[in-house]
Amino acid sequence: MNPFFAAFLVGGVLCALAQVFMDVTKVHPAHVMVLFVILGALASALGFYEPLVLFGGAGATVPLTGFGHVMVQGTLDAVTAQGLPGVLSGGLAAASGGIGSAIIFGYIMALVFNPRG
């Protein structure tokens, strides 16, 4: 299967599930975002998310479920390498690029546009 199509398919299904969940339950979008991070982390910890990443590539790693997956895998790798201290540092170290980018680009957008809040 074409990797672009697989990424589009997986990412589209994940985003469509989130949208349907928000439309049906009327849950606040912030709660849905947290729920999807937790679901990604649980699926990763149980071994279900890695095959999805291998099939869908960026379609599985870019959505919020992918963030949960990265946090769990980083923690597991750090615990293997460092032992118990890896529990505290592994997830954040693995996701630091995404977290840092979100902070930097959010700050730039706040400078460029006039945020209200």
FIVO-894455 format. One record per residue: x, y, z of N, C-alpha, C, O in turn; residue number from 0. Coordinates in Angstrom, 3 decimals. Each point is the difference from the previous one (the first is absolute). Last residue first. Example, Ala and Ser with C-alpha at 12.3 -4.5 7.8 and 13.67 -1.06 7.14 Angstrom:
12.850;-2.250;7.080;0.820;1.190;0.060;-0.770;1.090;0.730;0.509;1.108;0.169;1
-0.219;-6.828;-0.239;-0.890;1.190;0.000;0.900;1.200;0.000;1.036;-0.019;0.665;0
***
This chain:
-7.749;36.854;25.538;-0.231;-1.078;0.951;-0.051;0.471;1.341;-0.189;-0.790;0.925;116
1.715;1.686;-6.438;-0.951;0.484;1.006;-0.214;-1.114;0.994;-0.089;-1.169;-0.376;115
4.149;2.643;-3.496;-0.812;-0.978;0.736;-0.917;0.692;0.996;0.356;1.006;0.613;114
2.102;0.402;-5.289;-0.444;0.627;1.245;-0.872;-0.992;0.780;-1.206;-0.074;-0.238;113
5.488;-1.003;-3.285;-1.431;0.297;0.035;-0.354;0.593;1.357;0.801;-0.051;0.934;112
3.723;-0.938;-1.714;-0.441;0.421;-1.318;-1.462;0.443;0.023;-0.356;1.019;-0.592;111
2.426;-2.805;4.526;0.616;1.275;-0.355;-0.548;0.550;-1.319;-0.206;1.205;-0.142;110
-1.190;-5.442;1.647;-0.524;1.002;0.924;0.608;1.374;-0.275;-0.653;1.020;0.221;109
2.260;-4.730;-2.628;-1.351;0.343;-0.448;-0.645;1.055;0.914;-0.759;0.850;-0.465;108
4.968;-2.562;1.702;0.121;0.795;-1.225;-1.376;0.429;-0.496;-0.185;1.151;-0.395;107
0.313;-4.078;4.052;0.488;1.319;0.387;0.110;0.915;-1.223;-0.390;1.166;0.057;106
-0.707;-5.664;-0.785;-1.101;0.680;0.685;0.382;1.411;0.400;-0.805;0.923;-0.125;105
4.123;-3.693;-1.673;-0.916;0.477;-1.039;-1.229;0.671;0.598;-0.535;0.941;-0.587;104
3.674;-2.795;3.636;0.637;1.040;-0.824;-0.970;0.546;-1.048;-0.143;1.216;-0.134;103
-1.314;-4.845;2.883;0.220;1.217;0.788;0.549;1.127;-0.868;-0.494;1.127;0.054;102
-0.040;-5.361;-2.025;-1.307;0.565;0.321;0.147;1.297;0.792;-0.728;0.962;-0.244;101
4.636;-3.438;-0.709;-0.553;0.630;-1.202;-1.338;0.651;0.282;-0.259;1.108;-0.470;100
2.245;-3.640;3.926;0.732;1.241;-0.248;-0.532;0.742;-1.216;-0.142;1.222;0.030;99
-1.650;-5.469;0.897;-0.392;0.949;1.044;0.682;1.345;-0.228;-0.643;1.048;0.074;98
1.845;-4.599;-2.923;-1.375;0.444;-0.244;-0.463;1.028;1.009;-0.662;0.974;-0.357;97
4.920;-2.896;1.001;-0.022;0.728;-1.272;-1.381;0.548;-0.307;-0.139;1.160;-0.387;96
0.809;-4.000;4.200;0.473;1.372;0.185;0.003;0.808;-1.297;-0.239;1.206;0.039;95
-1.004;-5.996;1.253;-0.956;0.926;-0.603;0.480;1.447;0.020;-0.761;0.902;-0.351;94
3.371;-4.510;2.219;-0.420;-0.489;-1.310;-0.903;1.000;-0.719;0.048;0.107;-1.225;93
1.367;0.782;5.670;1.145;0.047;-0.905;-0.405;-0.427;-1.408;0.443;0.597;-0.981;92
-3.634;-0.947;4.412;0.237;1.399;-0.368;1.182;0.131;-0.946;-0.029;0.828;-0.910;91
-0.983;-5.121;2.617;-1.098;0.498;-0.829;0.231;1.418;-0.466;-0.236;0.324;-1.164;90
3.461;-2.362;4.175;-0.084;-0.610;-1.327;-1.069;0.571;-0.903;0.268;0.295;-1.165;89
0.907;0.730;6.020;0.583;0.792;-1.076;-0.292;-0.523;-1.400;0.067;0.770;-0.959;88
-1.607;-2.757;5.254;-0.231;1.434;0.109;0.468;0.776;-1.218;-0.559;1.054;-0.303;87
1.194;-5.778;0.684;-1.437;0.239;0.089;-0.288;1.495;-0.013;-0.985;0.439;-0.594;86
5.445;-2.177;0.799;-0.550;0.167;-1.340;-1.489;0.243;-0.016;-0.530;0.548;-0.967;85
3.125;-1.689;4.943;-0.006;1.434;-0.350;-0.563;0.274;-1.395;-0.448;1.115;-0.269;84
0.935;-5.755;1.801;-1.112;0.772;0.552;0.044;1.498;-0.305;-1.065;0.579;-0.213;83
4.178;-3.278;-2.946;-0.680;-0.528;1.171;-1.103;0.940;0.454;-0.603;0.698;-0.815;82
3.546;-0.317;-3.161;0.404;0.670;1.237;-0.586;-0.610;1.257;0.447;0.314;1.103;81
-1.216;-2.026;-5.734;1.374;0.507;0.005;0.464;0.480;1.367;1.152;-0.225;0.372;80
-5.628;-1.393;-1.081;0.917;-1.067;-0.399;1.454;0.449;0.117;0.862;-0.769;0.425;79
-4.195;3.934;0.302;0.028;-0.937;1.126;0.937;-1.158;-0.316;0.718;-0.479;0.878;78
-1.513;3.604;-4.274;0.822;0.586;1.061;0.081;-0.923;1.210;1.046;-0.077;0.644;77
-3.862;-1.161;-4.264;1.410;-0.022;-0.421;0.917;0.526;1.098;1.071;-0.559;0.235;76
-5.725;0.782;0.488;0.448;-1.393;-0.002;1.471;-0.108;-0.397;0.751;-0.774;0.594;75
-2.774;5.027;-0.806;0.120;-0.455;1.388;0.521;-1.426;0.066;0.879;-0.306;0.805;74
-1.833;2.093;-5.023;1.153;0.672;0.590;0.241;-0.427;1.430;1.142;-0.190;0.420;73
-5.011;-1.365;-2.593;1.185;-0.646;-0.548;1.280;0.632;0.544;0.969;-0.707;0.275;72
-5.085;2.673;0.980;0.141;-1.347;0.569;1.263;-0.679;-0.512;0.748;-0.586;0.783;71
-1.828;4.837;-2.574;0.286;0.116;1.429;0.236;-1.385;0.622;0.950;-0.183;0.761;70
-2.345;0.422;-5.272;1.390;0.440;0.148;0.379;0.082;1.477;1.103;-0.397;0.377;69
-5.615;-0.569;-1.382;0.877;-1.112;-0.397;1.470;0.364;0.206;0.765;-0.797;0.543;68
-4.009;4.139;0.072;-0.041;-0.973;1.091;0.913;-1.178;-0.269;0.669;-0.499;0.905;67
-1.147;3.565;-4.345;0.720;0.629;1.109;0.015;-0.929;1.212;1.032;-0.152;0.654;66
-3.568;-1.087;-4.431;1.431;-0.198;-0.218;0.840;0.625;1.099;1.068;-0.516;0.331;65
-5.701;1.230;-0.452;0.257;-1.366;0.445;1.480;-0.333;-0.176;0.565;-0.755;0.790;64
-2.199;4.878;-2.431;0.265;-0.029;1.443;0.215;-1.403;0.546;0.706;-0.169;0.994;63
0.475;1.028;-6.210;-1.135;0.312;0.884;0.349;-0.176;1.483;1.059;-0.531;0.335;62
2.344;-0.591;-3.597;-0.286;1.433;0.108;-1.221;0.297;0.877;0.065;0.941;0.790;61
1.493;-5.472;-1.955;0.877;0.674;0.967;-0.331;1.472;0.195;0.292;0.548;1.063;60
-2.587;-3.560;-4.171;-0.179;-0.509;1.360;0.827;0.766;1.020;-0.357;0.040;1.177;59
0.531;0.965;-5.818;-1.427;0.021;0.294;-0.311;-0.496;1.398;-1.049;0.320;0.560;58
5.444;-0.492;-2.464;-0.343;1.301;0.573;-1.488;0.118;0.312;-0.390;0.796;0.855;57
1.452;-5.631;-1.800;1.060;1.010;0.064;-0.443;1.278;0.695;-0.467;-0.030;1.139;56
-1.899;-4.418;-2.129;-0.452;1.339;-0.369;1.040;1.093;0.067;-0.266;1.116;-0.445;55
1.188;-5.882;1.466;-0.869;0.032;-1.178;-0.262;1.434;-0.460;0.145;0.307;-1.184;54
2.404;-1.081;5.096;0.708;-0.637;-1.111;-0.820;0.036;-1.284;0.560;0.112;-1.090;53
-2.557;1.437;5.067;1.068;0.917;-0.420;0.758;-0.584;-1.190;0.324;0.727;-0.939;52
-3.514;-3.447;2.943;-0.683;1.103;-0.670;1.012;1.023;-0.513;-0.159;0.542;-1.094;51
1.696;-4.135;3.752;-0.370;-0.452;-1.343;-0.726;1.082;-0.805;0.144;0.066;-1.221;50
0.958;1.029;5.738;1.183;-0.130;-0.857;-0.339;-0.557;-1.380;0.522;0.520;-0.986;49
-3.787;-0.150;4.611;0.222;1.202;-0.803;1.186;-0.126;-0.948;-0.012;0.603;-1.074;48
-1.568;-3.933;4.409;-0.898;0.114;-1.146;0.373;1.146;-0.937;-0.352;-0.031;-1.180;47
2.251;-1.543;5.645;0.598;-0.533;-1.218;-0.864;0.104;-1.238;0.329;-0.590;-1.029;46
-0.846;2.226;5.780;-0.521;-1.350;-0.227;0.527;-0.624;-1.290;-0.291;-1.161;-0.290;45
1.462;5.609;1.507;0.436;-0.848;1.114;-0.463;-1.446;-0.186;0.682;-0.933;0.424;44
-2.166;4.183;-3.536;1.440;-0.238;-0.130;0.505;-0.945;1.079;0.770;-0.918;-0.281;43
-5.232;2.342;0.441;0.183;-0.889;-1.147;1.476;-0.323;-0.202;0.348;-1.121;-0.371;42
-1.412;4.255;3.712;-0.464;-1.342;0.374;0.209;-0.993;-1.144;0.462;-1.119;0.221;41
0.518;5.643;-1.075;0.951;-0.552;0.971;-0.398;-1.420;0.401;0.852;-0.884;0.079;40
-3.760;3.263;-2.884;1.239;-0.324;-0.711;1.033;-0.622;0.922;0.703;-0.938;-0.376;39
-4.671;2.550;2.294;-0.273;-1.196;-0.801;1.234;-0.426;-0.796;0.273;-1.193;-0.126;38
-0.004;5.214;2.562;-0.058;-1.149;0.911;-0.258;-1.291;-0.777;0.624;-1.024;0.279;37
-0.777;5.033;-2.672;1.380;-0.226;0.459;0.039;-1.234;0.895;0.888;-0.841;-0.136;36
-5.106;2.248;-1.230;0.728;-0.631;-1.086;1.474;-0.205;0.336;0.594;-0.982;-0.444;35
-3.398;3.248;3.562;-0.433;-1.395;-0.154;0.791;-0.702;-1.098;0.390;-1.156;0.171;34
0.216;5.769;0.404;0.641;-0.745;1.094;-0.355;-1.485;-0.109;0.856;-0.863;0.194;33
-2.991;3.687;-3.221;1.441;-0.019;-0.267;0.736;-0.805;1.065;0.858;-0.822;-0.321;32
-5.436;1.607;0.912;0.219;-0.998;-1.056;1.488;-0.097;-0.323;0.512;-1.094;-0.238;31
-1.865;4.404;3.225;-0.126;-1.315;0.626;0.235;-1.109;-1.021;0.596;-1.029;0.320;30
-0.698;5.448;-1.860;1.204;-0.211;0.817;-0.037;-1.361;0.683;1.033;-0.657;0.130;29
-4.851;2.153;-2.667;1.139;-0.469;-0.803;1.278;-0.235;0.803;0.773;-0.899;-0.331;28
-5.681;0.296;2.528;0.862;1.117;-0.360;1.215;-0.515;-0.778;0.562;-1.034;0.359;27
-5.195;-1.632;-0.574;1.099;0.172;0.947;0.880;1.135;-0.505;0.149;0.181;-1.209;26
-4.262;-2.335;-0.739;0.054;1.420;0.374;1.030;0.257;1.100;-0.151;0.924;0.800;25
-1.142;-5.139;-3.352;-0.042;0.137;1.454;-0.052;1.439;0.482;-0.319;0.241;1.164;24
0.415;-1.460;-5.903;-0.997;-0.860;0.639;-0.125;0.281;1.491;-1.108;0.015;0.535;23
4.364;2.300;-3.239;-1.349;0.308;-0.467;-1.069;-0.779;0.745;-1.068;0.535;0.302;22
5.707;-1.349;0.554;-0.376;1.344;0.460;-1.435;0.331;-0.395;-0.731;0.607;0.782;21
2.515;-4.687;-2.312;-0.128;-0.039;1.459;-0.434;1.363;0.540;-0.853;0.076;0.884;20
1.863;-0.403;-5.451;-1.272;-0.679;0.309;-0.227;-0.035;1.501;-1.116;0.228;0.467;19
5.234;1.459;-1.904;-1.096;0.902;-0.359;-1.355;-0.615;0.309;-0.884;0.675;0.529;18
4.761;-3.307;0.120;-0.038;1.099;0.966;-1.169;0.925;-0.290;-0.699;0.422;0.921;17
1.504;-3.859;-3.983;-0.486;-0.538;1.280;-0.107;1.092;1.060;-0.970;0.054;0.755;16
2.891;1.079;-4.880;-1.442;-0.173;-0.135;-0.599;-0.576;1.283;-1.091;0.398;0.410;15
5.768;-0.004;-0.686;-0.628;1.321;0.120;-1.517;-0.089;-0.114;-0.719;0.716;0.697;14
3.199;-4.685;-1.323;0.175;0.487;1.372;-0.679;1.353;0.204;-0.667;0.219;1.011;13
0.705;-2.016;-5.377;-0.873;-0.786;0.884;0.112;0.485;1.445;-1.011;0.138;0.689;12
3.892;1.801;-3.886;-1.393;0.382;-0.223;-0.967;-0.737;0.904;-0.948;0.589;0.518;11
5.546;-1.750;-0.489;-0.218;1.316;0.595;-1.439;0.462;-0.146;-0.571;0.583;0.921;10
1.737;-4.627;-3.048;0.104;-0.134;1.463;-0.263;1.339;0.689;-0.782;0.068;0.949;9
0.832;-0.077;-5.720;-1.065;-0.858;0.521;0.024;-0.054;1.521;-1.028;0.217;0.643;8
4.483;2.056;-2.924;-1.253;0.733;-0.118;-1.148;-0.787;0.604;-0.860;0.563;0.677;7
5.023;-2.685;-0.938;0.051;1.090;0.982;-1.295;0.793;-0.012;-0.528;0.346;1.057;6
0.997;-3.691;-4.309;-0.111;-0.604;1.336;0.010;1.073;1.087;-0.775;-0.073;0.954;5
1.529;1.418;-5.395;-1.398;-0.384;0.193;-0.210;-0.600;1.384;-1.001;0.279;0.659;4
5.363;0.741;-1.907;-0.760;1.244;0.145;-1.472;-0.297;0.248;-0.644;0.645;0.826;3
3.637;-4.248;-1.754;0.146;0.534;1.362;-0.749;1.311;0.223;-0.434;0.277;1.118;2
-0.992;-4.379;-4.510;0.703;1.274;-0.062;0.105;0.604;1.407;-1.019;0.128;0.678;1
0.604;-5.436;-1.333;-0.845;1.180;0.000;0.892;1.247;0.000;1.062;0.021;0.623;0
***
